[in-house]
Amino acid sequence: MPHPKRRHSTTRRDKRRTHDKAEMPTVAKCPVTGAVHLYHRAYYVDGDLYYKGQLVMEGAKA
């Protein structure tokens, strides 16, 4: 495999890594339940499963 003839500078290395930072996930608030959840994900509220503000599955009532 080829090897670099000269060392890359730290500035050049850091320029390449500018997009490798961690980002906060985008969250949404349900208009029905008021729960905060990730976009395009189902979420539980009081044992019930919701998706896009609609009840998908009821939890087991003890």
MMTF fields as JSON, N, C-alpha, C and O atoms, coordinates in Angstrom:
{
  "mmtfVersion": "1.0.0",
  "mmtfProducer": "UNKNOWN",
  "numBonds": 247,
  "numAtoms": 248,
  "numGroups": 62,
  "numChains": 1,
  "numModels": 1,
  "chainsPerModel": [1],
  "groupsPerChain": [62],
  "chainIdList": ["A"],
  "bondAtomList": [4, 2, 8, 6, 12, 10, 16, 14, 20, 18, 24, 22, 28, 26, 32, 30, 36, 34, 40, 38, 44, 42, 48, 46, 52, 50, 56, 54, 60, 58, 64, 62, 68, 66, 72, 70, 76, 74, 80, 78, 84, 82, 88, 86, 92, 90, 96, 94, 100, 98, 104, 102, 108, 106, 112, 110, 116, 114, 120, 118, 124, 122, 128, 126, 132, 130, 136, 134, 140, 138, 144, 142, 148, 146, 152, 150, 156, 154, 160, 158, 164, 162, 168, 166, 172, 170, 176, 174, 180, 178, 184, 182, 188, 186, 192, 190, 196, 194, 200, 198, 204, 202, 208, 206, 212, 210, 216, 214, 220, 218, 224, 222, 228, 226, 232, 230, 236, 234, 240, 238, 244, 242],
  "bondOrderList": [1, 1, 1, 1, 1, 1, 1, 1, 1, 1, 1, 1, 1, 1, 1, 1, 1, 1, 1, 1, 1, 1, 1, 1, 1, 1, 1, 1, 1, 1, 1, 1, 1, 1, 1, 1, 1, 1, 1, 1, 1, 1, 1, 1, 1, 1, 1, 1, 1, 1, 1, 1, 1, 1, 1, 1, 1, 1, 1, 1, 1],
  "groupList": [{"groupName": "MET", "atomNameList": ["N", "CA", "C", "O"], "elementList": ["N", "C", "C", "O"], "formalChargeList": [0, 0, 0, 0], "bondAtomList": [1, 0, 2, 1, 3, 2], "bondOrderList": [1, 1, 2], "singleLetterCode": "M", "chemCompType": "L-PEPTIDE LINKING"}, {"groupName": "PRO", "atomNameList": ["N", "CA", "C", "O"], "elementList": ["N", "C", "C", "O"], "formalChargeList": [0, 0, 0, 0], "bondAtomList": [1, 0, 2, 1, 3, 2], "bondOrderList": [1, 1, 2], "singleLetterCode": "P", "chemCompType": "L-PEPTIDE LINKING"}, {"groupName": "HIS", "atomNameList": ["N", "CA", "C", "O"], "elementList": ["N", "C", "C", "O"], "formalChargeList": [0, 0, 0, 0], "bondAtomList": [1, 0, 2, 1, 3, 2], "bondOrderList": [1, 1, 2], "singleLetterCode": "H", "chemCompType": "L-PEPTIDE LINKING"}, {"groupName": "LYS", "atomNameList": ["N", "CA", "C", "O"], "elementList": ["N", "C", "C", "O"], "formalChargeList": [0, 0, 0, 0], "bondAtomList": [1, 0, 2, 1, 3, 2], "bondOrderList": [1, 1, 2], "singleLetterCode": "K", "chemCompType": "L-PEPTIDE LINKING"}, {"groupName": "ARG", "atomNameList": ["N", "CA", "C", "O"], "elementList": ["N", "C", "C", "O"], "formalChargeList": [0, 0, 0, 0], "bondAtomList": [1, 0, 2, 1, 3, 2], "bondOrderList": [1, 1, 2], "singleLetterCode": "R", "chemCompType": "L-PEPTIDE LINKING"}, {"groupName": "SER", "atomNameList": ["N", "CA", "C", "O"], "elementList": ["N", "C", "C", "O"], "formalChargeList": [0, 0, 0, 0], "bondAtomList": [1, 0, 2, 1, 3, 2], "bondOrderList": [1, 1, 2], "singleLetterCode": "S", "chemCompType": "L-PEPTIDE LINKING"}, {"groupName": "THR", "atomNameList": ["N", "CA", "C", "O"], "elementList": ["N", "C", "C", "O"], "formalChargeList": [0, 0, 0, 0], "bondAtomList": [1, 0, 2, 1, 3, 2], "bondOrderList": [1, 1, 2], "singleLetterCode": "T", "chemCompType": "L-PEPTIDE LINKING"}, {"groupName": "ASP", "atomNameList": ["N", "CA", "C", "O"], "elementList": ["N", "C", "C", "O"], "formalChargeList": [0, 0, 0, 0], "bondAtomList": [1, 0, 2, 1, 3, 2], "bondOrderList": [1, 1, 2], "singleLetterCode": "D", "chemCompType": "L-PEPTIDE LINKING"}, {"groupName": "ALA", "atomNameList": ["N", "CA", "C", "O"], "elementList": ["N", "C", "C", "O"], "formalChargeList": [0, 0, 0, 0], "bondAtomList": [1, 0, 2, 1, 3, 2], "bondOrderList": [1, 1, 2], "singleLetterCode": "A", "chemCompType": "L-PEPTIDE LINKING"}, {"groupName": "GLU", "atomNameList": ["N", "CA", "C", "O"], "elementList": ["N", "C", "C", "O"], "formalChargeList": [0, 0, 0, 0], "bondAtomList": [1, 0, 2, 1, 3, 2], "bondOrderList": [1, 1, 2], "singleLetterCode": "E", "chemCompType": "L-PEPTIDE LINKING"}, {"groupName": "VAL", "atomNameList": ["N", "CA", "C", "O"], "elementList": ["N", "C", "C", "O"], "formalChargeList": [0, 0, 0, 0], "bondAtomList": [1, 0, 2, 1, 3, 2], "bondOrderList": [1, 1, 2], "singleLetterCode": "V", "chemCompType": "L-PEPTIDE LINKING"}, {"groupName": "CYS", "atomNameList": ["N", "CA", "C", "O"], "elementList": ["N", "C", "C", "O"], "formalChargeList": [0, 0, 0, 0], "bondAtomList": [1, 0, 2, 1, 3, 2], "bondOrderList": [1, 1, 2], "singleLetterCode": "C", "chemCompType": "L-PEPTIDE LINKING"}, {"groupName": "GLY", "atomNameList": ["N", "CA", "C", "O"], "elementList": ["N", "C", "C", "O"], "formalChargeList": [0, 0, 0, 0], "bondAtomList": [1, 0, 2, 1, 3, 2], "bondOrderList": [1, 1, 2], "singleLetterCode": "G", "chemCompType": "PEPTIDE LINKING"}, {"groupName": "LEU", "atomNameList": ["N", "CA", "C", "O"], "elementList": ["N", "C", "C", "O"], "formalChargeList": [0, 0, 0, 0], "bondAtomList": [1, 0, 2, 1, 3, 2], "bondOrderList": [1, 1, 2], "singleLetterCode": "L", "chemCompType": "L-PEPTIDE LINKING"}, {"groupName": "TYR", "atomNameList": ["N", "CA", "C", "O"], "elementList": ["N", "C", "C", "O"], "formalChargeList": [0, 0, 0, 0], "bondAtomList": [1, 0, 2, 1, 3, 2], "bondOrderList": [1, 1, 2], "singleLetterCode": "Y", "chemCompType": "L-PEPTIDE LINKING"}, {"groupName": "GLN", "atomNameList": ["N", "CA", "C", "O"], "elementList": ["N", "C", "C", "O"], "formalChargeList": [0, 0, 0, 0], "bondAtomList": [1, 0, 2, 1, 3, 2], "bondOrderList": [1, 1, 2], "singleLetterCode": "Q", "chemCompType": "L-PEPTIDE LINKING"}],
  "groupTypeList": [0, 1, 2, 1, 3, 4, 4, 2, 5, 6, 6, 4, 4, 7, 3, 4, 4, 6, 2, 7, 3, 8, 9, 0, 1, 6, 10, 8, 3, 11, 1, 10, 6, 12, 8, 10, 2, 13, 14, 2, 4, 8, 14, 14, 10, 7, 12, 7, 13, 14, 14, 3, 12, 15, 13, 10, 0, 9, 12, 8, 3, 8],
  "groupIdList": [1, 2, 3, 4, 5, 6, 7, 8, 9, 10, 11, 12, 13, 14, 15, 16, 17, 18, 19, 20, 21, 22, 23, 24, 25, 26, 27, 28, 29, 30, 31, 32, 33, 34, 35, 36, 37, 38, 39, 40, 41, 42, 43, 44, 45, 46, 47, 48, 49, 50, 51, 52, 53, 54, 55, 56, 57, 58, 59, 60, 61, 62],
  "secStructList": [7, 7, 7, 7, 1, 1, 7, 7, 7, 2, 2, 2, 2, 2, 2, 2, 6, 6, 6, 7, 1, 7, 7, 7, 7, 7, 3, 3, 3, 7, 6, 6, 6, 7, 7, 3, 3, 3, 6, 6, 7, 7, 3, 3, 3, 6, 6, 3, 3, 3, 3, 6, 6, 3, 3, 3, 3, 7, 7, 7, 7, 7],
  "xCoordList": [0.839, 0.0, 0.883, 1.975, 0.406, 1.214, 1.227, 0.256, 2.335, 2.494, 2.762, 3.384, 2.301, 2.568, 4.062, 4.754, 4.533, 5.95, 6.236, 7.299, 5.252, 5.418, 4.219, 3.12, 4.477, 3.44, 2.405, 2.749, 1.106, 0.049, 0.053, 0.278, -0.193, -0.211, -1.467, -2.44, -1.434, -2.6, -3.779, -4.928, -3.516, -4.599, -5.307, -6.535, -4.533, -5.117, -5.92, -6.986, -5.411, -6.125, -7.438, -8.476, -7.384, -8.579, -9.628, -10.824, -9.203, -10.154, -10.954, -12.147, -10.303, -10.974, -11.977, -12.987, -11.702, -12.548, -13.646, -14.294, -13.872, -14.857, -16.271, -17.093, -16.578, -17.936, -18.112, -19.182, -17.103, -17.166, -17.624, -17.405, -18.241, -18.664, -20.04, -20.827, -20.31, -21.603, -22.656, -22.373, -23.854, -24.952, -26.101, -26.29, -26.853, -28.03, -29.113, -29.322, -29.802, -30.868, -32.056, -32.335, -32.737, -33.906, -35.098, -35.395, -35.769, -36.898, -38.172, -38.133, -39.296, -40.608, -41.473, -41.224, -42.49, -43.438, -44.783, -45.296, -45.339, -46.618, -47.735, -47.841, -48.569, -49.661, -50.77, -51.533, -50.868, -51.936, -51.53, -52.254, -50.359, -49.934, -48.976, -48.841, -48.311, -47.335, -45.99, -45.122, -45.799, -44.529, -43.487, -43.804, -42.243, -41.13, -40.527, -40.244, -40.328, -39.833, -39.003, -39.008, -38.288, -37.521, -38.465, -39.492, -38.109, -38.899, -38.926, -37.944, -40.015, -40.185, -39.961, -39.485, -40.298, -40.155, -41.439, -42.069, -41.814, -42.945, -42.471, -41.283, -43.386, -43.007, -44.113, -45.295, -43.693, -44.617, -45.003, -44.164, -46.292, -46.796, -47.752, -48.801, -47.393, -48.208, -48.53, -49.642, -47.585, -47.763, -48.413, -48.468, -48.911, -49.529, -48.519, -47.699, -48.579, -47.658, -48.31, -49.401, -47.632, -48.134, -47.177, -45.974, -47.729, -46.925, -47.673, -48.843, -47.016, -47.615, -48.866, -49.834, -48.852, -49.973, -51.16, -52.18, -51.072, -52.192, -51.84, -50.701, -52.819, -52.629, -52.499, -53.394, -51.36, -51.109, -51.456, -52.081, -51.042, -51.271, -51.46, -50.671, -52.493, -52.736, -51.879, -51.613, -51.447, -50.641, -51.5, -52.72, -50.862, -51.588, -52.004, -51.172, -53.264, -53.8, -53.78, -54.353, -53.126, -53.007, -54.183, -54.242],
  "yCoordList": [-1.181, 0.0, 1.244, 1.239, 2.303, 3.52, 4.217, 4.173, 4.848, 5.615, 7.066, 7.35, 7.994, 9.395, 9.71, 9.214, 10.534, 10.906, 11.908, 11.884, 12.8, 13.791, 13.741, 13.322, 14.178, 14.182, 15.265, 16.371, 14.927, 15.923, 16.805, 16.328, 18.066, 18.987, 18.77, 18.175, 19.256, 19.107, 19.915, 19.511, 21.04, 21.838, 21.067, 21.065, 20.416, 19.64, 18.465, 18.144, 17.824, 16.712, 17.202, 16.559, 18.345, 18.869, 19.333, 19.245, 19.826, 20.2, 18.989, 19.096, 17.857, 16.638, 16.164, 15.546, 16.45, 15.957, 16.935, 16.713, 17.992, 18.992, 18.431, 18.93, 17.406, 16.865, 15.668, 15.058, 15.324, 14.14, 14.445, 13.631, 15.568, 15.928, 15.335, 15.052, 15.158, 14.618, 15.725, 16.883, 15.358, 16.31, 15.862, 14.671, 16.827, 16.509, 15.963, 16.509, 14.893, 14.363, 15.329, 16.024, 15.364, 16.219, 15.545, 14.381, 16.272, 15.704, 16.45, 17.597, 15.78, 16.355, 16.231, 15.393, 17.078, 17.012, 16.566, 17.15, 15.534, 14.995, 15.985, 16.422, 16.343, 17.271, 16.651, 17.377, 15.332, 14.648, 14.41, 14.781, 13.784, 13.408, 14.406, 14.444, 15.21, 16.158, 15.536, 16.191, 14.284, 13.591, 14.03, 14.29, 14.108, 14.432, 13.122, 12.227, 13.006, 11.756, 12.055, 13.183, 11.05, 11.184, 11.13, 10.452, 11.85, 11.822, 10.418, 9.684, 10.045, 8.768, 7.56, 6.521, 7.688, 6.587, 6.469, 7.473, 5.257, 5.032, 5.299, 5.163, 5.676, 6.024, 5.609, 5.593, 5.277, 4.839, 6.015, 6.839, 6.077, 7.033, 6.275, 5.814, 6.144, 5.424, 3.995, 3.514, 3.331, 1.948, 1.756, 0.634, 2.843, 2.761, 3.177, 4.066, 2.539, 2.826, 3.777, 3.507, 4.901, 5.905, 6.054, 5.83, 6.44, 6.783, 7.855, 7.676, 8.947, 10.102, 10.597, 11.001, 10.569, 11.079, 10.156, 10.53, 8.963, 8.027, 6.822, 6.356, 6.324, 5.146, 3.927, 3.61, 3.246, 2.064, 0.8, -0.106, 0.732, -0.468, -0.081, 0.68, -0.601, -0.318, -1.213, -2.361, -0.687, -1.466, -2.425, -2.273, -3.412, -4.403, -3.757, -3.245, -3.788, -3.221, -4.302, -5.377, -4.013, -5.01, -4.971, -5.744],
  "zCoordList": [0.0, 0.0, 0.0, 0.569, -0.638, -0.67, 0.685, 1.44, 0.964, 2.198, 1.847, 0.823, 2.688, 2.384, 2.492, 3.38, 1.582, 1.583, 2.698, 3.317, 2.944, 4.004, 4.956, 4.595, 6.158, 7.19, 6.898, 6.481, 7.128, 6.997, 8.241, 9.353, 8.042, 9.169, 10.009, 9.546, 11.241, 12.122, 11.591, 11.767, 10.948, 10.376, 9.282, 9.205, 8.442, 7.356, 7.89, 7.363, 8.936, 9.572, 10.172, 10.021, 10.853, 11.506, 10.507, 10.786, 9.349, 8.306, 7.841, 7.56, 7.763, 7.333, 8.383, 8.048, 9.63, 10.719, 11.137, 12.16, 10.39, 10.81, 10.867, 11.636, 10.076, 10.037, 10.966, 10.98, 11.731, 12.579, 13.991, 14.889, 14.214, 15.561, 15.879, 14.976, 17.136, 17.555, 17.49, 17.794, 17.096, 17.012, 17.906, 18.152, 18.379, 19.176, 18.239, 17.156, 18.646, 17.796, 17.755, 18.732, 16.636, 16.485, 17.154, 16.884, 18.016, 18.743, 18.376, 17.933, 18.568, 18.291, 19.541, 20.408, 19.612, 20.727, 20.166, 19.212, 20.768, 20.315, 20.652, 21.798, 19.672, 19.951, 20.801, 21.438, 20.819, 21.563, 23.006, 23.929, 23.204, 24.553, 25.184, 26.407, 24.37, 24.895, 25.191, 25.768, 24.808, 25.056, 24.036, 22.875, 24.486, 23.599, 23.107, 23.904, 21.777, 21.205, 19.969, 19.475, 19.465, 18.241, 17.045, 17.084, 15.984, 14.761, 14.165, 14.272, 13.552, 12.85, 13.755, 13.296, 15.02, 15.968, 16.78, 17.111, 17.092, 17.993, 19.417, 19.71, 20.3, 21.671, 22.638, 22.294, 23.849, 24.895, 25.784, 26.147, 26.127, 27.104, 28.002, 27.553, 29.265, 30.258, 29.804, 30.023, 29.189, 28.778, 27.421, 26.919, 26.811, 25.49, 24.426, 24.657, 23.27, 22.182, 21.189, 20.687, 20.904, 19.978, 18.803, 18.937, 17.637, 16.477, 15.7, 15.36, 15.422, 14.731, 15.449, 14.804, 16.765, 17.542, 17.618, 18.196, 17.06, 17.094, 17.946, 17.94, 18.675, 19.497, 18.603, 17.82, 18.737, 17.907, 18.658, 18.106, 19.949, 20.736, 22.198, 22.759, 22.793, 24.208, 25.07, 24.715, 26.205, 27.135, 27.91, 27.976, 28.495, 29.297, 30.611, 31.361, 30.867, 32.129, 33.197, 33.017, 34.293, 35.366, 36.289, 37.246]
}
